[in-house]
Amino acid sequence: MESESGALEDAVSAGVNRLCLDLGFMTRAVMTLGRMIEPDYDGYHCDGTSLVFGSDWILSRQSSEPNLIPRSIAHSILHCILGHSSPTNDPLLDLAEDIVVGYILDSLDVPCIRTSGRDDRMYAAEKIFKNAGSPVPKAMVEVLREASQWRITDYMRMFHVDNHRGRESVSDMGWSELSKQMMVEVEGFSQKLEGRSDALLRILRIRNRRRHDYRAFLRKFMTRRSSIRENPDEFDYIYYSYGLRMYGNLPLIDSVEYSDNPHVEEFVIAIDTSGSTMKGPVMRFIEEAFDVLRQSGLGNGGSELHIIQCDDEIRSDVIIRNEMDMKSMMGDFHIMGGGGTDFRPVFRYVDGLRSDGALKNLKGLMYFTDGMGTYPETRPEYDTAFVFCDDGCRERQVPPWAMRITVDTDDLMTDSVKHD
């Protein structure tokens, strides 16, 4: 029994060594995990801290699958690196995660992780990615829902490796930082792999997109402006009250009348109202943006927020100057449009307002959209950000002069956003 246990440990150690030699960028992640061999267990899983190998699983499969151990370890490492952590997923989401990881390993195509059926797996995965629009499990689930049960069973046969029910909260184990480190190392390793790491790099870049609050984009347009009003921070009540008591209406020292406050004079929010736009996220986005602009002085006079609706032509332009205007608009808000997506009409319209003098000090424009559209050929004379409401995490391309921000619908509705 001891000799069998020792042989299994040797087999696992050999698999680890082969993986680290062929794919050096995985070494740091591999060494983060402990290794356990569990007797009388015909399975394999990773709980975020340890790789758990069933003795029966190794004995029954190792002879027919010589790359079983290194490929399985690489499979689990990628699950952790990509944030695939829930032990209670929808079975189709589990399958989608396995398809993404399997595709990456087949694309890398190094000796220690090669298994039969590579071409079939690559073809199936690429077809799913194409229909989903991106190699992101949440987007792929909708494609898998439309597949027949026979097709799902075939996908599971091709891509299933580990038991996801054994996973714990991988996100708590520092895997996000390891993911960023691996991305840097893969970029340095890519020449050796001769392009075979492209799939891994693409998916890691989606995983590691920089996270910022789109509200920070709005705040960057706040300027400091002196306004004539009392500044309570510099108001001296002692001398002021003493003067009134002694001399009637003549205070000894008046209150400071100038206050320096953050201020945005003019800003434009454009809403893409093409056919796929959802009212809920649009309203939530407008509310959040207004809240930030209100902190910058909107409603205190001299500030204007334009809410422009546009699909392939301008549908409306509502000017918000105070909270009453905002409540009035939101109380009767409905999306106007439903056509295609063309960003150019908004820029032409805004440029016209600037030429006519209706916008004299425009600070910036933020375009809220959920789809691809036609961009202006030339850079406008004001800063611009495109905010993509997109649950598929598709890789949107914007002109070099624009900022690109991506928000998931669920995140937007719960005040958490991502900047791409």
C-alpha positions as CSV (number, residue, x, y, z in Angstrom):
1,M,0.0,0.0,0.0
2,E,2.8,2.3,0.9
3,S,4.6,1.5,-2.4
4,E,1.4,2.3,-4.3
5,S,1.0,5.6,-2.5
6,G,4.7,6.5,-3.2
7,A,4.2,5.6,-6.9
8,L,1.2,7.9,-7.2
9,E,3.1,10.7,-5.5
10,D,5.9,10.2,-7.9
11,A,3.5,10.3,-10.9
12,V,2.0,13.6,-9.7
13,S,5.5,15.1,-9.1
14,A,6.6,14.1,-12.5
15,G,3.5,15.7,-14.0
16,V,4.2,18.9,-12.2
17,N,7.8,19.0,-13.4
18,R,6.8,18.4,-17.0
19,L,4.2,21.2,-16.9
20,C,6.6,23.7,-15.4
21,L,9.3,22.8,-17.9
22,D,7.0,23.2,-20.9
23,L,4.9,26.2,-19.6
24,G,7.2,28.1,-17.3
25,F,4.7,30.9,-16.8
26,M,2.5,28.4,-14.8
27,T,5.3,27.6,-12.3
28,R,4.4,30.4,-9.8
29,A,0.7,29.3,-9.8
30,V,1.5,25.6,-9.5
31,M,3.8,26.1,-6.5
32,T,1.1,28.1,-4.8
33,L,-1.0,25.0,-4.5
34,G,-0.6,22.0,-2.2
35,R,-1.0,18.5,-3.5
36,M,-3.0,15.6,-2.0
37,I,-3.8,12.1,-3.0
38,E,-7.1,10.9,-1.7
39,P,-7.6,7.1,-1.4
40,D,-10.6,5.4,-2.9
41,Y,-11.6,8.6,-4.8
42,D,-12.2,8.4,-8.5
43,G,-12.0,12.0,-9.3
44,Y,-9.9,15.1,-9.4
45,H,-10.5,18.7,-8.2
46,C,-8.8,21.9,-7.0
47,D,-10.3,23.8,-4.0
48,G,-8.2,26.9,-4.5
49,T,-5.5,25.8,-2.1
50,S,-4.7,22.3,-3.1
51,L,-4.8,19.9,-6.0
52,V,-6.7,16.8,-4.9
53,F,-6.0,13.6,-6.9
54,G,-8.1,10.5,-6.4
55,S,-6.0,7.4,-6.3
56,D,-8.6,5.5,-8.3
57,W,-8.7,8.3,-10.9
58,I,-5.0,8.1,-11.5
59,L,-4.7,4.3,-11.6
60,S,-7.7,3.9,-14.0
61,R,-6.6,6.5,-16.5
62,Q,-2.9,7.2,-16.3
63,S,-1.8,4.3,-18.5
64,S,-4.1,5.3,-21.4
65,E,-3.6,9.0,-21.0
66,P,0.1,9.8,-20.4
67,N,-0.5,13.5,-20.2
68,L,-3.5,13.1,-17.8
69,I,-1.8,14.7,-14.7
70,P,0.0,17.7,-16.3
71,R,-3.0,18.6,-18.4
72,S,-5.4,18.3,-15.5
73,I,-3.2,20.5,-13.3
74,A,-3.0,23.1,-16.1
75,H,-6.8,22.9,-16.5
76,S,-7.3,23.7,-12.8
77,I,-4.7,26.4,-12.7
78,L,-6.5,28.2,-15.5
79,H,-9.8,28.0,-13.8
80,C,-8.3,29.7,-10.8
81,I,-6.4,32.3,-12.8
82,L,-9.5,33.2,-14.8
83,G,-11.7,33.5,-11.7
84,H,-13.8,30.4,-12.3
85,S,-14.5,29.8,-8.6
86,S,-18.1,29.0,-7.8
87,P,-18.8,25.4,-6.7
88,T,-22.5,25.9,-7.3
89,N,-22.7,27.1,-10.9
90,D,-25.4,26.4,-13.4
91,P,-24.2,23.2,-15.2
92,L,-24.0,25.1,-18.5
93,L,-21.8,27.8,-16.9
94,D,-19.5,25.0,-15.7
95,L,-19.4,23.6,-19.2
96,A,-18.6,27.0,-20.7
97,E,-15.7,27.5,-18.3
98,D,-14.4,24.0,-19.2
99,I,-14.6,24.9,-22.9
100,V,-12.7,28.2,-22.5
101,V,-9.9,26.4,-20.5
102,G,-9.8,23.4,-22.9
103,Y,-9.5,25.8,-25.9
104,I,-6.6,27.7,-24.3
105,L,-4.7,24.4,-23.6
106,D,-5.3,23.1,-27.1
107,S,-4.1,26.4,-28.5
108,L,-0.9,26.2,-26.5
109,D,-0.3,22.7,-27.9
110,V,2.9,21.9,-26.0
111,P,3.9,18.2,-25.5
112,C,2.9,17.7,-21.8
113,I,-0.7,18.8,-22.3
114,R,-1.5,17.2,-25.7
115,T,-4.5,14.8,-25.8
116,S,-6.4,13.2,-28.6
117,G,-9.4,15.0,-30.1
118,R,-7.7,18.4,-30.3
119,D,-9.1,19.4,-33.7
120,D,-12.7,18.5,-32.8
121,R,-12.4,20.5,-29.5
122,M,-10.9,23.5,-31.3
123,Y,-13.6,23.6,-33.9
124,A,-16.4,23.2,-31.4
125,A,-15.0,26.0,-29.1
126,E,-14.4,28.4,-31.9
127,K,-17.9,28.0,-33.2
128,I,-19.4,28.7,-29.7
129,F,-17.1,31.7,-29.3
130,K,-18.3,33.1,-32.7
131,N,-21.9,32.7,-31.8
132,A,-21.5,34.1,-28.3
133,G,-19.4,37.1,-29.6
134,S,-16.6,36.5,-27.1
135,P,-14.8,33.7,-25.2
136,V,-16.5,34.6,-21.9
137,P,-18.5,31.9,-20.1
138,K,-21.4,34.1,-19.2
139,A,-21.9,35.0,-22.9
140,M,-21.4,31.4,-24.0
141,V,-24.2,30.1,-21.7
142,E,-26.9,31.6,-23.9
143,V,-25.5,29.8,-26.9
144,L,-25.3,26.5,-25.0
145,R,-28.9,26.9,-23.9
146,E,-30.0,26.6,-27.5
147,A,-28.0,23.4,-28.2
148,S,-29.6,20.0,-28.1
149,Q,-29.1,17.7,-25.2
150,W,-27.1,15.4,-27.4
151,R,-24.8,18.2,-28.3
152,I,-24.3,19.2,-24.6
153,T,-23.5,15.7,-23.7
154,D,-20.9,15.6,-26.5
155,Y,-19.4,18.9,-25.3
156,M,-19.1,17.5,-21.8
157,R,-17.4,14.4,-23.1
158,M,-14.8,16.6,-25.0
159,F,-14.1,19.2,-22.3
160,H,-14.9,17.9,-18.8
161,V,-11.8,17.3,-16.7
162,D,-12.3,18.2,-13.0
163,N,-15.0,18.2,-10.4
164,H,-16.2,21.8,-9.9
165,R,-18.1,20.9,-6.8
166,G,-14.9,20.6,-4.9
167,R,-14.0,24.3,-5.6
168,E,-14.1,26.8,-2.7
169,S,-13.8,30.6,-3.0
170,V,-10.8,30.9,-5.3
171,S,-11.1,34.7,-5.4
172,D,-9.9,34.9,-1.8
173,M,-6.6,33.2,-2.5
174,G,-4.8,35.9,-4.3
175,W,-5.6,34.5,-7.8
176,S,-6.4,37.9,-9.2
177,E,-2.9,39.1,-8.6
178,L,-1.4,35.8,-9.9
179,S,-3.5,36.3,-13.1
180,K,-1.9,39.7,-13.7
181,Q,1.6,38.2,-13.1
182,M,0.9,35.4,-15.5
183,M,-0.3,37.8,-18.2
184,V,3.1,39.6,-18.0
185,E,5.0,36.3,-18.0
186,V,3.0,35.0,-21.0
187,E,3.7,38.1,-23.0
188,G,7.4,37.4,-22.4
189,F,7.0,33.8,-23.3
190,S,5.0,34.4,-26.4
191,Q,7.9,34.4,-28.9
192,K,8.9,30.9,-27.8
193,L,5.3,29.7,-28.3
194,E,5.2,31.2,-31.8
195,G,1.7,32.7,-31.5
196,R,0.2,29.7,-29.7
197,S,-0.3,31.9,-26.6
198,D,-2.6,34.4,-28.4
199,A,-5.8,32.8,-27.1
200,L,-4.5,32.8,-23.5
201,L,-3.4,36.4,-23.8
202,R,-6.7,37.5,-25.2
203,I,-8.7,35.9,-22.4
204,L,-6.3,37.1,-19.7
205,R,-6.6,40.6,-21.0
206,I,-10.4,40.4,-20.6
207,R,-10.0,39.0,-17.1
208,N,-7.5,41.7,-16.1
209,R,-9.1,44.8,-17.5
210,R,-8.4,47.8,-15.3
211,R,-11.2,48.7,-13.0
212,H,-12.2,52.2,-12.4
213,D,-15.4,54.1,-11.7
214,Y,-16.9,55.9,-14.7
215,R,-17.9,58.5,-12.2
216,A,-14.3,59.4,-12.0
217,F,-14.5,60.4,-15.7
218,L,-17.2,62.9,-14.8
219,R,-15.3,64.2,-11.8
220,K,-12.2,65.0,-13.9
221,F,-14.2,67.7,-15.6
222,M,-15.0,69.6,-12.3
223,T,-13.2,72.9,-12.3
224,R,-12.7,75.2,-9.3
225,R,-14.9,78.3,-9.4
226,S,-15.4,81.0,-6.9
227,S,-19.1,81.7,-6.1
228,I,-20.5,84.6,-4.2
229,R,-22.1,83.0,-1.1
230,E,-21.2,82.5,2.6
231,N,-18.5,80.1,3.4
232,P,-19.4,78.5,6.7
233,D,-15.9,77.1,7.2
234,E,-14.5,80.7,7.5
235,F,-17.4,82.3,9.3
236,D,-16.4,83.8,12.7
237,Y,-19.5,83.9,14.8
238,I,-17.9,85.5,17.9
239,Y,-16.9,88.8,16.3
240,Y,-20.0,88.8,14.0
241,S,-22.4,88.5,17.0
242,Y,-20.4,90.9,19.1
243,G,-20.7,93.6,16.4
244,L,-24.4,93.1,16.1
245,R,-24.9,93.4,19.9
246,M,-22.8,96.5,20.2
247,Y,-23.8,98.4,17.1
248,G,-27.1,97.0,15.9
249,N,-26.9,96.2,12.2
250,L,-23.1,96.7,12.0
251,P,-21.1,93.5,12.4
252,L,-17.4,94.0,13.2
253,I,-16.3,91.3,10.7
254,D,-18.7,90.1,8.0
255,S,-18.7,86.5,6.8
256,V,-16.5,85.6,3.9
257,E,-18.6,85.9,0.7
258,Y,-16.5,83.8,-1.7
259,S,-16.5,80.1,-1.7
260,D,-14.3,77.9,-4.0
261,N,-16.3,74.9,-5.2
262,P,-16.0,72.2,-7.8
263,H,-18.1,73.0,-10.8
264,V,-19.1,71.6,-14.2
265,E,-20.6,74.2,-16.4
266,E,-21.8,72.1,-19.4
267,F,-21.8,68.4,-20.0
268,V,-23.5,66.1,-22.6
269,I,-24.7,62.5,-22.0
270,A,-25.7,60.8,-25.2
271,I,-27.9,57.6,-25.0
272,D,-27.8,55.0,-27.7
273,T,-31.5,54.2,-28.3
274,S,-31.0,51.4,-30.9
275,G,-33.3,48.4,-30.8
276,S,-31.4,46.4,-28.1
277,T,-31.2,49.2,-25.5
278,M,-32.8,48.4,-22.2
279,K,-34.6,51.2,-20.2
280,G,-33.5,50.1,-16.7
281,P,-29.8,50.4,-17.2
282,V,-30.2,53.7,-19.1
283,M,-32.2,55.3,-16.3
284,R,-29.8,54.0,-13.7
285,F,-26.8,55.4,-15.6
286,I,-28.5,58.8,-15.9
287,E,-29.3,58.9,-12.2
288,E,-25.7,58.0,-11.3
289,A,-24.3,60.6,-13.6
290,F,-26.7,63.3,-12.4
291,D,-25.7,62.5,-8.8
292,V,-22.1,63.1,-9.5
293,L,-22.8,66.3,-11.5
294,R,-25.1,67.5,-8.7
295,Q,-22.1,67.3,-6.3
296,S,-20.2,69.6,-8.7
297,G,-22.8,72.3,-8.5
298,L,-25.5,71.4,-11.0
299,G,-28.6,73.1,-9.8
300,N,-26.8,76.1,-8.3
301,G,-27.1,78.1,-11.4
302,G,-24.9,78.3,-14.5
303,S,-24.7,74.6,-15.2
304,E,-26.4,72.6,-17.9
305,L,-26.6,68.8,-18.5
306,H,-27.8,67.8,-22.0
307,I,-29.4,64.3,-22.2
308,I,-29.5,63.4,-25.9
309,Q,-31.2,60.3,-27.3
310,C,-30.0,59.0,-30.6
311,D,-30.1,55.8,-32.6
312,D,-29.1,56.7,-36.2
313,E,-30.5,60.2,-35.8
314,I,-31.2,62.6,-33.0
315,R,-34.4,61.8,-31.2
316,S,-34.5,64.2,-28.3
317,D,-32.3,66.7,-26.3
318,V,-33.5,67.4,-22.7
319,I,-31.6,70.1,-20.8
320,I,-31.2,69.5,-17.1
321,R,-30.4,72.6,-14.9
322,N,-31.6,71.5,-11.5
323,E,-33.1,68.6,-9.6
324,M,-36.7,69.5,-10.6
325,D,-35.8,69.2,-14.2
326,M,-34.2,65.8,-13.5
327,K,-37.3,64.5,-11.7
328,S,-39.6,65.8,-14.4
329,M,-37.6,64.0,-17.1
330,M,-37.2,60.7,-15.2
331,G,-40.9,60.7,-14.2
332,D,-41.9,60.6,-17.9
333,F,-38.8,58.9,-19.4
334,H,-39.2,56.6,-22.3
335,I,-36.6,55.5,-24.9
336,M,-37.2,57.0,-28.4
337,G,-35.7,55.3,-31.4
338,G,-35.1,51.6,-32.1
339,G,-33.1,51.9,-35.3
340,G,-29.5,51.2,-36.0
341,T,-26.5,52.6,-34.1
342,D,-24.6,55.6,-35.6
343,F,-22.6,57.8,-33.2
344,R,-21.9,60.6,-35.7
345,P,-25.3,62.5,-35.5
346,V,-24.7,63.3,-31.8
347,F,-21.3,64.8,-32.5
348,R,-22.6,66.8,-35.5
349,Y,-25.5,68.0,-33.3
350,V,-23.2,69.0,-30.4
351,D,-20.8,70.7,-32.8
352,G,-23.8,72.7,-34.1
353,L,-24.7,73.8,-30.6
354,R,-21.2,74.9,-30.0
355,S,-21.1,76.9,-33.2
356,D,-24.5,78.5,-32.4
357,G,-23.3,79.5,-28.9
358,A,-25.8,77.3,-27.1
359,L,-22.8,75.4,-25.6
360,K,-20.1,77.8,-24.7
361,N,-18.0,75.9,-22.2
362,L,-18.6,72.2,-22.9
363,K,-16.5,70.0,-20.6
364,G,-17.0,66.6,-22.1
365,L,-19.4,64.0,-23.7
366,M,-20.2,60.6,-22.4
367,Y,-21.9,58.2,-24.8
368,F,-23.8,55.3,-23.3
369,T,-24.2,52.4,-25.7
370,D,-24.6,48.6,-25.8
371,G,-23.5,48.0,-29.4
372,M,-21.2,48.7,-32.2
373,G,-21.7,51.9,-34.3
374,T,-20.1,54.2,-36.8
375,Y,-17.6,56.6,-35.2
376,P,-16.7,60.2,-36.3
377,E,-13.6,60.2,-38.5
378,T,-12.1,63.3,-36.7
379,R,-11.4,64.0,-33.1
380,P,-13.9,66.4,-31.5
381,E,-12.7,69.4,-29.6
382,Y,-13.9,68.0,-26.2
383,D,-13.1,64.9,-24.2
384,T,-15.2,61.9,-25.0
385,A,-15.9,58.5,-23.4
386,F,-17.9,55.6,-24.7
387,V,-19.6,53.6,-22.0
388,F,-20.5,50.1,-23.2
389,C,-23.3,48.3,-21.4
390,D,-22.4,44.8,-22.3
391,D,-22.8,41.6,-20.4
392,G,-20.8,39.7,-23.0
393,C,-17.5,41.4,-22.2
394,R,-16.9,41.8,-25.9
395,E,-13.7,43.6,-26.9
396,R,-14.9,46.9,-28.2
397,Q,-12.7,49.1,-30.4
398,V,-13.0,52.8,-30.1
399,P,-11.0,55.6,-31.8
400,P,-7.7,56.4,-30.1
401,W,-9.0,59.8,-29.0
402,A,-11.9,58.3,-26.9
403,M,-11.9,56.6,-23.5
404,R,-13.6,53.2,-23.4
405,I,-15.5,52.1,-20.3
406,T,-17.4,48.9,-19.9
407,V,-20.2,48.3,-17.4
408,D,-22.0,45.0,-16.8
409,T,-25.8,45.4,-16.4
410,D,-25.8,43.7,-13.0
411,D,-22.9,45.9,-11.8
412,L,-24.6,49.1,-13.0
413,M,-27.7,48.2,-11.2
414,T,-25.7,47.6,-8.0
415,D,-23.4,50.6,-8.3
416,S,-20.3,48.6,-9.2
417,V,-18.6,49.4,-12.5
418,K,-15.7,48.4,-14.7
419,H,-13.4,50.4,-16.8
420,D,-12.0,48.7,-19.8
